[in-house]
Amino acid sequence: MDTEAGPGSLPYVPGTGQPVPEAEPGLVERWRSQRGELVELLTQVRERLGGIGAFRLGPTPTVLVTDPRAVQHVLARHPERYVKRSHRARLLIGDGVLSATGETWKRQRRLLQSQFTGTGMRRYEQRITEAARTTAGRWAGYARTAQTLDVGQEMRRFALDAIWRSLTGHPLDDETERELAAVAAVAAALPTLPADVSDARDAVAADLARIDAVALHAIEAARSGAAGPDGPGLLQVLIDAATEHPEYTDQLIRDELVTLLVAGHETTATTLTWLYLLLDRYPAAREQALAAGGEGSPQRRQAIQALVHETLRLYPSAWILPRYATEDDTLAGYAIEAGTDILVCPYLAHRDPELWPEPEQFDPRRFMTPDGRPAHPGAYFPFGIGPRACLGMQFALRESTVLLEHLLPAHTVAFQSTPTKAVYGITVRPDGPTPATLEPHLT
């Protein structure tokens, strides 16, 4: 029997426990009248009710979860009780591993898992490094000519190059980059698309057609044996799977390819953009990272990784993780009825002052010392935790670290203007362009 304790040390008994405290209707009505962002409502619910609280957007309550024990219970300990019903990006990624459920998801996850751990990651190490070198060379040119660049666009270009090389074995060419801009366009449009699936698809039909054309061309090239200079990529693994698993049709291969493109570049690019915006406000953090050790040293790498982790604390890759309760349960002492919608929110968990002192401050030192961050796994989970944690977590951390090892020592980014707020869509992204020039690093 599960003995996870909640308020009053209540043992786990399905469907028993206290009712989840619920926000007053006036709170939701004021939020509706102001047409605020969902994150604003969730922030107020957490401030009033703590790590587990409910609110009503319809006839039944939705439960917000940020308490670390409850986060672990939902995502890691009992994912069979709290499932994903659908994915907001399904229109874009189809039946890829992010949107798949049940046994189908397990099969797809098993196939991809080995590609992003151990030997699999080493296979893509050189490709990530080459993408970083390409970006470093481009930035050197910007610095020589005092050219203005957009940091967000540069980060997307690097991350797309890294994942494209890993998928196909080919460096990203200009035409493919132009066509794959449709991926970001559809991802950005998803929160505002019509609720009707057909109408939503019609609204982004042209962009979806561009994405499909790139995917089809890549699949045909890989199937014909046209490996890139670094050999075949992850796409070949998907194509080879079709010989033993008939469910890997061209449509599913396309869906997995697009899923990996979306997950493999959008989140990394957004994280790196936020990191540079944060370094603009906290320039000492950059100097501390570079001073931690010499070029290529473990000390400098650890310090750069701490920059990435602190950025992910403030702007996690997935800022909200929706789940659906399939059965009655007790969550940290509170009764959860089957059919309840659950919103696990890393964004708010990572900004809880009871877990993170001065949570709004950018302080990478939290990740440099053993006691600098909360020990509970449910207190820091920018890629999720449990069986549905992000497959590409190690890939994303590695590509971010490698790029920063190339760029941070060479240049200081001087922003001409910075976005004033964030947009809460599939990711949390800056609202607006990020124009900047590069200044040489003065040692």
Secondary structure, 3 states (H helix, E strand, C coil): CCCCCCHHHCCCCCCCCEECCECCHHHHHHHHHHCCCHHHHHHHHHHHHCCEEEEECCCCEEEEECCHHHHHHHHHHCCCCEECCCCCCHHHHCCCCCCCCHHHHHHHHHHHHHHHCCHHHHHHHHHHHHHHHHHHHHHHHHHHHCCCEEHHHHHHHHHHHHHHHHHHCCCCCHHHHHHHHHHHHHHHHHHHCCCCHHHHHHHCHHHHHHHHHHHHHHHHHHHCCCCECCECCHHHHHHHHCCCCCCCCHHHHHHHHHHHHHHHHHHHHHHHHHHHHHHHHCHHHHHHHHHCCCCCCHHHHHHHHHHHHHHHHHCCCCCCEEEEECCCEEECCEEECCCCEEEECHHHHCCCCCCCCCCCCCCHHHHCCCCCCCCCHHHCCCCCCCCCCCCCHHHHHHHHHHHHHHHCCCEEEEECCCCCCEEECCCEEECCCCEEEEEECCC
